[in-house]
Amino acid sequence: GRPQTGRLALYLLGLRATCPTPEPPRTLVTWLKYHLEEDWTGSRRHGRPLTSYYQYGLGVLALCVHHKRVREEVIRRLLTAQHHGRLGHGGTAVDTEAVVAVALTCLERRRLVGARLAAELRVAAQNMSRSMAEAQGPDGIIGNIYSTPWALQVFLARGVCDTEPAYGRAVAALLENLEAFGTAATLAQVLPVLHGRSYLDIASMRCGEEPGTSRGRAGQGGAGDSAVPSGCPSAPRWIPADTLTPVDVEPRAEAPGNKTVRLVVECPLPWCFELRLFDQRVSAPAAASLLDVLRAATEQEPRFTFDTQDTAQGPFLTQVLGLEARQQKRNYWQLLTAPSTPLLTSVADYVPHDGETLILRLSEW
């Protein structure tokens, strides 16, 4: 099957963060190196990894955090992609550039490369950090709300928190939008940032120093460790001491009555015969999510079909009206509320209001 680079990389990062035995099973590291090579076979046909540069960067980061050397050829693939602007656009570019920047910073800080290559990595990371700051909107968000934690990890990893004005504005934006982070995957990205940490700190954890549920302390290593550089807060003032206290989450209240949502399906790509493929009003319960609205549409209009794929971020829309979004073709189903505001939550989390127009648009990235 397709390479599982990103999934395996996240597993290895999580494994390191939980302070298990000193070394992960060698087979996992070997498999990740194998997947990185298999992933790159896509470059012969598509000019990019079979998965994405985001997953490829995660793979390099996971190996670095586990103190494993990475072949220079693998590193230069990321450097070349960054130099030629192949890491995407919009929020996708922020995510990808940030992952790559953190990975390259890790390789430099862990001294896993020679001096000349380390200098190149440093310049590339600086350029991407500058790109993060330039991508910040007036609301403080960098790319979109979900890419903002990754951008902040770049500033933290590079130790520019106190000198980069974008850092404080982005943190403020996160604190205003914490309700958007409701899945394990998104929480795993935002929680380290709110504690003034990046994934680099996993590499320098000293396990066994901290009692209770967290058995390791990050950023306390000696020379050569990738602790948070001076200038970055180790425990931000806005984080209370009892962050591990469980809280009761109130279930979504069931609103009485029904609502009507206008559902539009568009395909602006050149190979589509027409732009608007579907335009119907759909009746659904007042508290229905977008996913519920889509299900109601299949009952009210038999020709309407859709499929989703379960991901760590929630259900991901993969097919509408028989048109499938494929990563190989670099297209996806974009969710918008009319006229052109992208939705930042999954189909299962977004609750449209009565009379709202929702657009499902097959787009390229």
N, C-alpha and C positions, 0 to 999 in steps of 0.2 A: 504493500500500500504506500500512500504518500508519506514522506518523512514526518516524524512527530517532533521536530526540533524544539519548537516553543514549549510544548507540553512537557517534554523531558527536562528541558532547562528549568522550567518553573518548579518541577518536582525536586530537582537537585538543589535549587535555591532554598526551597522550603525545608528540605532535609537538613541542610547545613544550619538553618536558623533554629531548628529544634534541638540542637546540641545532641546528636546521637553519638555513635561510636566515632572516634577521631577521623576515620576515613570512610567515605561512602563505598559501597560495593564497587569493585573495579569494573564490573560488567556495565554498570550504569554510565560511568565516564566513557568507557569504550564505545557504548552504544551512542552516546551523544556525539562523540567525534565521528562515528560512522554516519549518523544522520546529517551532520554538517556537510560531509562530502557528498552524500546522496542528494541533499537539498540543492547543492550547487550544480548538479547535472542539468537543472533547469536553465542555467545560463547559456548552454549550448543552443537551446531552441528559443528561449524567451529573453535572454540577456539579463536574467535575475534569478534568484532562488526559486525553487518550486513552491515553497511556502510564501515567505515574504522576508524583506530585510529586517523587519521587526523581530521575527522569530530567529533569524540568523544572528542578529545582535544579542538576543537573549541567550542563545547557545554559547556564544563567546563569553558573555558575562558570567554564566554559570560555571564554565571551566575556570575562569580567572578566580572567582570566589572560592573555588575548591583548590586554588593554588596549582592549577595544571597549566603547563605551557601550551600555547596555541601556535600552530605553524604560521610563519610569516605570510605565506601565501593566503591563508584564511583571513588574516588581519588586513592585508592589502585589498582584498575584495571589498571590505567595508570602507576603507579609505578611498578607493576609487569611486564607489557609489556615492559617497558624500561629496567628493570633489566635482563629480559630474551632475549633481543634483538629481539623483535617481531614487531618493528616499521617500518620494511621495509629495503630496500637497495638502494644505489645510491641516485639520486636526490629525489626519493620518501621518503627515510629515512630522509634526511635532512629536507624536508618539515614537515614531521610528528613529528620528534624529536623536531624541533623548536617550532611548535605549542604547543606541550605538555610541553616543557620547559617554554614557556611564561605563559601558564595556571598555572603551578605549582608555578612559581615565583609570579604570581598575588595572589594566595591563601595565600602564605607566607607573602607577603608584606601587603596585606589587613587585615592580622591577622584574617582570617576566619577559622583557624584551631588551634588546641592546640600546645603547645610548642614542644612536642615530634614529632608529625607529621610534624611540620614546619621544624624541623631539617632534617628530611628525605627528604622533598621536596627540601630543599636547596642543599643537597648533590646530589640529582638526577639532578637538574638543572645545577649544576657545571659540572657534568659528561657529560651532553648533550652539554653544552657550549664548553667543551674541544673537544667533538666529532665534533662540527661544525668547529673548527679551524683545526683539523686534516683532515677534508674532503676538505679543500681548495686546489684547483689546482694551478699550476704555473701561470695561467692567472688571479688569484685572485678570480675566481668564486668558490662558495661553493655549491657542488652538481651540479646544473645547474643554468642558469641565473635567472630562475624564483624562485628557492628555496633560492637564495642568499639574497633577502630582508628579508625573514623569519629568516635566520641565523643571520643577522644583528640585527633584533629585539631582539634576545636572548641576544646579547652583550649589547644592549641599556637597556633592561629591568634589566639586572644584574649590570649595571653600570661599565663595564670593558672596555669601549671604548678606554681609554687612555693607558691601560695596555695590551690590546690584539692586537698583531701585525696584526692579520688576519683582524681586523676591517677596517683599512685604506686601505689595499689592496682590500678588497671586495667593499668598496665604490668607489674606482677608477675603478674597473671593471664594476660597475653599470653605472657610468657616461660614459663609453665607449660604453655601450650597451643599452642606453635609448630607442632606436628605437624599441626594442623588446617588450616594455610595451605599447601596443596600445589598450587595452581593459579596461573597467571600473574595472574589478576584479584585473588585474595585476597592474594598476595604484594605486588602493587602498592599495596594499601591498608595493609599492616602494615609494610613496610620503611621508608617515610618516617617513620612514627611512632617506630620503634625508633631512628632517627637524630635524633630531636627535630625533625622537620620536618612540615609540612602541605603540601597541594597549593598553598596560597597562595605558597609559596616559589618555585614554578616561575615566577611572574610576575617575580621579581627576579633570576633567574639571569643571570650574566655569562658568556656562552659564550666558550670559548677560553682560559680561565684555568687549566684543570685538564688535565694530560696523561693519556694512557692512554684507557681505555674511557669514562670520564665526562668530557665535554668542557665542562662548565659547573659553576659554583659557585653554590649558592643562598644567598639571604639576605645578599648583600654589596652591595646596591644603595644608592643615595643617597636623598635626601629624596623622599618619596612612594612609595618602594618598599615592598612588603609583606614585608619581612624578618621573621624570627622576633622578636617583641618581647622586650625585656629581661626576664629572669626565666626564659626557656625555654632549656634546654640545647641547644647547637649540635652536640654530639657526646656522647651519653650514655655514662656510664662502662661500661655493660654491653655495648657494641658493640666487638668486637675490630677491630684495624686491618686485618686481612686478610679482610674480609667478601666480597670478590670472588673468593677462592680457590675453584676448583671442587671439589666433593666427590662421591664415588661413593655413589650411593644403592643400598642393597641391595634387590634385588627381594623381594617378599613370599614368604616360605617356603611351600612347598606342604605343608600338613598332610595326613597319610594318613587314609584312611577317609572317612565321610560324616557328616552331621549332619541333624537334623530341626528345621525352623523352622515355627512356627505363623504362618500369614499370615491377617490379618483385614482386611477392607475395610469401612469404615463411611461412611455418609452421613447426618449428623445434621441436614441442612438441611430446611426445611419442605416443600419440593417432592419430597423422596424418599419413596417408598412405605414403606420400612422402614429401620431404622438399620443393621443388619448385612447386608451384601450378599454376603459371602464369608467363610468360616471353614474353612480346610483346613490340614492339616500337609503340608509340602513337604520332600522329601528332596533334598539337594544336597551337593556335595563339602565337606569340612571347612573349606577355605580360601575358600569361595564368598562373594562380596560380596552385598549386597542385590540388586543388579542381576542377578547370577547366579541368585539365588533366584527372582526374578520370572520369569526366562526358564525356569527349571525348572518353575515353576508352570504356564506355558502348555503345557508338554509333558505334565504329569501331569493337568491338568484343562483340557480343550479350551475350556470356556466362559470361562476366565480370559484376559483380554487387557489389554495396557497399551501405552502409547507414551511415548517420551521425546523431549525436544528438547535438542540440544547447546548448551551455554552456556559462557561463560568459566569458570564455577564447576564445570563438569562436567555430566553428564546431568541434566535437569530433568524430573520426572514430570509429564506433561500429560494422560494419559487412562488410566483404569482401568475395566474392565468397561463400556466404551462411554461412561462419564461423563467429559466433558472439562472440565478446569479452564480458566477463561477470565478474562483480566485485566479485560475489560470488565465482567464480573459480580463482580469482586473476590473470586474464590475460587481456591483452590489445593489441591493434594494435600499434606497435612501428614503427615510421617513420624514415628512414635512407636514407642518400645519400651514394652511394657506395664509398668505400667498407663497412664502418662501422661507419659513423659519424651520431649521432642522430640529428634530426631536433628539434630545440627549439621553433618553431613557429607552429601555427595551419595550417591545410591543406588549409585554405582560405588565409593565409598570406604569405606562402612560395611560391616564384616564381622560379621554376627550370630553368636552362639555357639549351641551345640547346646541345644535346648529353649527358646530365646527366642521370645517372642511379639511380632511386629511388626504395627503397625496403620497402614494407609493410610487417612487420614480426609479427606474432602472438606470443607474449612473455608473460612470467609470471613475477610477481613482488612479 
